Amino acid sequence: MSVPAHQVRARYCAETITVYQAYPPEIADAALAAGRLVPPFRRERMTWIKPSFRWMMYRCGWATKPGQERVLAVEITRAGFEWALAHACLSSYDPHRYADRAAWSRQLRASPVRVQWDPERSLRLAPLPHRSVQVGLSGEAVRRYVDEWLVGLTDVTPTARAIRELLDSGDDPAAEALLPPERPYPLPPEVAAVVGATTP
């Protein structure tokens, strides 16, 4: 059975969903010590959250790219995540979602959240036919993320590096066994419609 092209997949429970972010050590260490995102994390910048662990690994090169050497699993409320998607604008124009380019451009400027769908990645980070959602937070959305939605932070850098070492040694089954389990996320239909997602 094929995976829908635009489907949110994540690790989640009844109240929370896990998203991933990669940071330089100074931001990660301060956040882990405080149990929340604190300076030098900057609220003024757009911050991107990713429910897909493999896409995060593709983006940060298994925690090796400069400025992305530490990967945090960020547990946030499902209500917050769904608020973000409900208030999002797609980062590229979609004629099925917007009346015209001008309407999309106006919404893009006004929205505190951007969503883009990028090719999901395999264990070895090759592109797959279906997409993974990335959620960019700015303004009010960053404030809510930091002050209201965030439930917990975990450093998963050791997991990223352990998987990379297993892949380098050719032990793909052992590497895959370390991946965080992710499953289709049941977005409310009205929220899914905003970002063009398929619901399970």
Beta strands, then each sheet from edge to edge (+ up, - down):
strand 1: 9-12
strand 2: 16-23
strand 3: 47-49
strand 4: 70-77
strand 5: 88-90
strand 6: 113-121
strand 7: 127-137
strand 8: 150-155
strand 9: 183-184
sheet 1: 8+ 4- 2+ 1- 9+
sheet 2: 3+ 7- 6+ 5+
end
